[in-house]
């Protein structure tokens, strides 16, 4: 492990030498500068772990050095050296970016304690920042959203990218399965290699081998030249098999043989070639149901389903629909030179309540259509295309919203003459649980009807599970 690096900026040579020796005995490699400008340039260039800074310098005041380091975003921990009773100078230094201060004169032990505390707090801050980025990400690899289901997906993609095992992505149409496959590839050690996508449902049965494994000239009628198949094209990279549930059983047998051997033999050739391919496949159908129906081979499934990734439908992604919609709105406005800045409250409620059977792809179509055909500052409900234009947010399973809330409140409160008063959190819990049940488990729809965000309901549910009965 290399020694920590330190820079001392002190114009008094004997004192600077003393500070430098203290730091060396503590375990730092030290560079001493008697000029503020020279010391500042060295800190910006090398980003040492620690800077010991005297404020009173002949050519450049310590305050200006702190300001320039902050502007340059240098990740160096600064300890300011102050004289006795210089509280005001110390406070101002901290505001300008110093991590701590130390009063003259000081001992080596005092300096060590200050630096140890400063570096420990810095490490904890960095670890917390990394952890927060891993746990709570607003977006990832082209995905937009910070909901809990998507945080799980982001973490799985991170882990899958480090492996070479096959990945099986499932999810409804429009949830971003190819985007997921690309994210895995781009974060893997194969990112410099090719990413080849094959839509298994779009390949005619008699052309499957040619498309995937290639053919030689004259192998069949129309084969006027050699063709490199997708498997060879993906050598050293990733082969993405989209809609793999649409393959017939004969094609599955050939694919299984390829996975087991790693060898490709072009149609019409008697020579096999070894290729190195990482498999990622996807389907919008339930693979276990396909296996049960006899239309998908169980042995192929377990070969491919080493790392499963299940992409959640948009309706189960909390407030992500609003984040995605706004992201798409800005994107399409830039492309079409429109001036929309956001959505009305009514449109936001519609976006949250609508079930989105086509998921993100359908949402993108709605936003693009709106941007193309309407103008204004805010997107209003009257601007939305079908089926949003005629969607009745006031009914769930045929029940009007007012009835839903009445049912929930009546269920929670009951007959006031017969039930004793209950704590507010219990009443609130019963109302929310009743609303969710009435909306068939759809938290986003229940939240829209109750006039709160879905994230509020999730937060309250978590509090109740943890035994926290405080009312927010």
N, C-alpha and C positions, 0 to 999 in steps of 0.2 A: 504493500500500500504506500503510495507516494505521500511525502510530507505536505502539510498544508502550506499555502503560499501567503505571504504577508508583505505589504508595502507600508513603509513609514514615511510620512511627509512632515519634516521638522527642519526649520532653517538653522537651528542651533546645533552645530556639528557634534559637540560632546554629548549633549542630551539625546540627539538622534541616535548616536552610537550606543548609548546606554539602553534606550528602548529596543534597539535592534538586537542587542545581546540578550535582553530579557526574553524576547520572542524566540530567539534561537534555542535558549535553554528550555523553553516550554515545548519546543518541537516544531517550530515554523522555519521555513526557508524565507529569508528576509532580503528585501531591496530597500535601500534608503535614498530618499530624494530631499534635497534642501530647497528645491524650487517648486512652487505650487503648480506651475504650468507643466513642468517635466513630470512631476508626480501624477498629475491628472492624466496626461497622455499615456503614462505607463499603466495606470489602473484601467483605463478604457480599453487599451490594447490587450492586456493579459487577464483581466477579470480575476484578481487574486481572491482568496477566501476572505481576507481581512485587510482593512485599511485603518492604520492608526494615524489620525489627522490632527495636527495642531491648527487652530483657527487663525492665529495671528501670523500671517506669512507676508513677506515684503512685496511679492509680486502679484499675489492672487489670494483674496480672503477665503477662508475655509467655507463660508456660506455659499460662495459662488461655485466652489468645487462640488459641494453637495448638490446644488441645483443642476449642474452639468451632468453629474453622474446619474441623477434621477431622469433627466431628459434622454440620456443615452441608454437607459434601462440596463445598467451594469449590475449584475448579481453579485455584489460584494458587500460584506457586512462592515459597516463603518463605526469605529469607536473614536469619538471626539475627545481631545485632551483639553481640559479647561483649567483655569486658575481657581483659587479659593473664592467661594461665594459668587461664582458665575452661573447662578441658577437660570437667569434669563437667557444667557448664551446657550446653555445646555438644552433648555426647552425649545428654543428656536432651531437648534441643530436637529433635534428629534423630529420636528415638524418638516424639516427639509430633507429628511431621509436617513439620518444617522440611526443606528440601531441601539447605541448606548453611549454613555460618556463616562469619563474617569477624571478625577481631580488630581492636580499636581500637589505635592509629590505623591507617588504611589509605589508600592512594593511589587516585586515580581509575583508574589502570591495573589495580590489584589488584581493584577492584570490578568493572571491565569483564570481566576474566578469569573471575571467579567467576560472574557473570551469564551470560556466553556459554556456559560449560560447563553451567550449570544448565539453560538454555533448550534447548541442543542435546540434552542427555540426555532432557529432557521430550518434545521433538519425536520423538526416536527411540522413546521408550516409547509414545507415542500411535500412531505409525505401526505399531509392532509389535502393539499391541492391535487396531488395525483389521485388519491383515493376518491375525492369528490368528482374528479373528471371521469373516473371509471364507473362510479356508482350513479351519478346524476348527470347524464349528457343530454344536451338539448337536440343533438343531431349526431350522425355518425355515418361516414362513408356514403353520403348521398341520401341517407334516411333523414327525415325531419321528425322530431318528436322526443319527448322526455318521459312518457308514461312508464309505469312500472313494467308492463309486459315488454316494452321495447328495450328497457334497460337490461332485461334478461337476455333478449336477442343479441344486443351489442356485446354482452359478456361472452356468450356462446361463440359468436363470430371471432372475438379475440382469441379464445382458446382453440377454436378449430383451425385458425390460421397458423398456429404454431405446430400443428400436427400435419401428417401426410395422409391421415385416414380419410376414407370416403365420407362424404356428407350428404344427408338426405333432407332436403328442404320441403316442407309441406305448408300449405296455406291456400286460402281461397284465391280465386282469380283476382289479380289487381293488387295483391298485398306486397309485391316487390321481391319475388323469388329470384329473378335473374340479378337484381341489384344486390341481393344477399350473396349470391354466388360470386359476383364480381368483387365484393368486399372481402370475401375469404381469400380469393386469389391475390388481390392487390396487397394484402397484409401478410402473405405467406412468403417463404423463401423462394417461391416460384414466380414472384411478381415480374421478373424480367422476361419470363417465358410467355408463350402465347396463351390467350384465353379463347377457347373455341366453343361456341354454343351450337347445339343441335336440337331442333324442335322435333322430338320423336313422333309427335302426333301429325306432323305435316309431311313426313316421308312416306311415299307409297311403298307398299310391302315389297314389291319386286326391285326397288331401288335402294333398300335399306343398306345392304352390304356395300354397294358402291359408294353411297354417301358417307358411311362411317369408316369403312376399311379401304376404299379406293378400288380401282380396277386397272388392268393393263389394256393396251390397244388391241382391239379385236376380241375382247372377252365376250361381247354380246353385240347384238345389232345396235348401232349407234355409238359404240365405243371407238371413236375415231382417233383417240389419243390416250396416253396414260393419264390417270387421275389420282391425285393424292387425297386419301380420305381424311375425315375429321380427326380420327385417332392419331394418324401420323402427324397431322398439322399441330396437334396439341402436345407433341413430344417435348418433354421438359417443362410443360406448363399444366394447365387445367382443362379438362374436358367436361363441359356442362351439358348434361342431358336433361333438357326441359320436357315437361309433360311425359315422363317416362311411363306413367300409367296407361298411356295410349298404345304402347307397343304390343304387338301380338306375340304369342308364345314362341313361335319360331325365331323371331328376332331376339327375344329374351335369352334363348339358348345360346345364340351366337355371341351376344353381349357377355353372358356369364363366362363363356369359354375365353373370351378376350381378357376379362378381369382376372381370371385365374392364372392365365399364362403370361399376360403382358405382351403377347405376340400378335402382330397384324399380318394378315395374308390377303393381298389384293385379289379381287375377283379375276380369275383367269391366270393367276400366277401360282407356281408351286413353291415359292420361296416365302419364308416367314421372317418378319423383321421385329426385333425387340424394341419396344417403346416404353418410355417412362412417363406415365400420365397420372395425375391426381383427379379422382372422380368426384364431381358434385352433381347431384341430380335433384329434380323437383317434380312435384305433381300437385294439382289442386284437388285430387281425389284422396279418399282415405285408403292407404295402401293395405291396411289389415282387412278392410272390406273386399278389396280386389283379390287378396289371397284367399279369403273365405269363399269367394265366388268362383275361384279357379281360373281367374284371368291374369293373375300375376304370380310368378314363381316365388315360393317362400325362400328358397336358397339364394336367389338373386337379391331379394329384399334384404336379407341379413348380411349379404356381402356389401351392400351399398349403405345400409342404415347403421354405420358405425357411430357417427355423430349426428343425431337428429336435431333439426332446427324447425320449430313450428312458428310461423309468422302469424301474429294475431290479426283478426279482421279489424277494420277501421272503427267499427262500432264498439270495440272493446278496448280502445286506446285512449280513454279519458278525454282530455282537452286537446289531444294531438291534432284532431280534425281542424281546429281553429288555427293552430300553428302552421299546419301544412297548407291550409287554404290561403293564409296570408302570404306565405312563402311563394305559392303559385301565383297569387294576385300580383305581387311585385314583379315576378319573373315575366308574366304575360304582358303586364303594363309596359315593361321596358321593351319587349319585343314588338308590341303593337302601338307604342307611343301614346299610351293612355295615361290618365292622371288619377286613377283611384288610389286612395290612401288607406282604406279599411272597409269594414262591414258595419252595417247598422246593428243595433241590439237585436232586432227581430231576425235578421239574417243569421246572426251568431246562434240564436236559439234554434233556428231551423237546421243549421249545420250540425248542431249537437244532437238534435232529436232524430234526424233522418237516419235510417239503419244502414245506408250505403252498401247495398248488395254487391256493387262493382268495386268497392273499396277505393284505394287511392287513385286508381286509374279513372274511375267514375268521377271522383271529386275533381280531378284535373280537367276532365271534359266539361264539367259544369262551370268551373272558374274560367276556362278558356272561352267558352261560349259567351259567358256574361261579358267578359272584357271586349270581345269582338263586336257584340251587338248593342252594347250600352255605353253611356258616357255619364260622368259625374264624379263627385269627390268620394262618396260612399256608395257601396253596393247596397241597394235597397231590395226588399223582397220582390217587388214588382219586376225587377230586372232579371230574376233567375229563370232559367229554362225549366221545362218539364224534366223529371217528375217533381222537382222542388217547388215549382210554381203552384201546383195544386195540392201539395202535401199538407195535410191538416195536423198541425202540431198540437191542436186542442183535443185530439182523440188518441187513445191507446187501446187497441183491441176493441174499437167501437165505443169506448167510453169517453165522454168529454172530460177535459182537464179538471173542470170544477168539480165534477163527480169524483175523480180520482183523489183530489186533495181532501174533499169532504169525507170520503171513505177512510183515508189514512188518518185524518184527525179524529173522526168518530171512533175508529178502532183504538186509537191511542188513549183518547180521553174517556170513552165509555160514558155511562150515565153518571153525571157529577154527583147525583144524590146517593148513588150506591158505592162509588169508589172514593177512597181517601185521596187526598192530594199526594202527588208523587213528585220526586225531584225532577227539575227541568230536564236533566240529561236523559232520564228514563222516558219521559214523554217524547222528547226529540228522537230518541233511538227507535221507539215504536212507530213514530210517524215515518221515519226514513225507511225502516225495514218493510213497513206495509206498502210504501210507495214503490220500492224496488220489486217486491213480490207482485204487485199489480202490473208492473211494466215487464213482467216475465224475466226478471233478472237483469234488465238493461239499465245499468247505473246512470249512463249519460242521459237517457230519456227521463228517468225518474228525477234526476237533478234539474233538467230543463223545466219540468212541471212544478217542482218545488221552489224554483227561482234561485237556485244556488249552482255553483260549478260542481262538476263531477269530482274534481280533486278535493273539494270540501267534504263530500260524502266519504271518499276513500280515507281521508285523514281522520275523520270522526270514527269510522269503523276500526281503524288501527288503534286509536286511543281506547276504544271500548275493549278490544282484544287484549290490550296491555294493562287493563284495569284502571285506566285514567278516566275518571268520571267528571272531570272539569269541563265546563261548557265554554266553548270558544266564543 
